[in-house]
């Protein structure tokens, strides 16, 4: 059975690889533990391309068919492994860095693409320097991204000092600061192939990932193209401009943008699978399997099957359920109050916390996207309140 090198681990991708009769071999960091029976090597630093290559060479694997990554931290390493092992897919390390480093990314975009002003926080940079340049409120985050981890909105010298605490303070290219944009976000998940936008969908978070890192419940749902036709047109135009100007390779991509009065303002773009349950809800809504597309691209295959982004019968969304701020909840509590397409929830205090504090997850759907949005908001409030707020389960 051919082997697929995978940087990081993800249940949905593991299942997709098995359906394709591919044997995954995982390169992961603790505490991630792939299922028993899978080949695995642990590394201390997922972004250390030399360590990743040493891990692969030491495994002495036969019949390696390709390499892919499940998250941002493995994008550069995946390109490097393809280059060294003569595997299909993107091998351009320099181009890949434009999708890892937020300053390099924004500085490469053409002038007509609106984006927040961004600069490195080099060693010794003061709060006043940044406030004078970016405004009284700005955002500090890792230059190479990490979801919303280590991202902070800064309004004072004290907040600036706290925001820098997670970093080494020894690199001129470790941290970036960006002007703060006070607007809601949408994100585009899509497929870029042969220099063209082959497929895309658009979703909206219930709350920002930054708020979710700070204790909120992360949830999102697919938007209705019929209701937001102008926004969809603008988003597809923006995606084309960004991916073209950054010389994007064939990829599954995830692009974030702010919805301001003047139109969309570019946030950032990644050339990897979207996070959380986005691949699952896109497959349920449109029948497009982004896990399978990612595998095909890693094997150097042409894309097969329809890529539908039209008007679906139902819209889907997800919620990453977490322990409530007070009280306790069981899966039965959720099921008594809401109708789910899928739900898993652990009330055991021994359950380890996943990303964004998750101890469970749920998928919900509705024929009406606005009703779906309202349902997700009700479930989030119920989760946060520990059952103190309930909405009787209804038909949808």
Secondary structure, 3 states (H helix, E strand, C coil): CCEEEEECCCHHHHHHHHHCCCEEEEEECCCCCCCCCCEEEECCCCCCHHHHHHHHHHHCCCCEEEEEECCHHHHHHHHHHHHHHCCCCCCCHHHHHCCCCHHHHHHHCCCCCCECCEEECCCCCCHHHHHHHHCCCEEEEECCCCCCCCCEEECCHHHHHHHHCCCCCCCCCCEEEEECCCCCEEEEEEEEECCEEEEEEEEEECCCHHHHHCCCCCEEEECCCCCCHHHHHHHHHHHHHHHHHCCCCCEEEEEEEEEECCEEEEEEEECCCCCCCHHHHHHHHHCCCHHHHHHHHHHCCCCCCCCCCCCCCCEEEEEEEECCCCCCCCHHHHHHHCCCCEEEECCCCCCCCCHHHEEEEEEEEECCHHHHHHHHHHHHHHHHHCCCCCCCCCCC
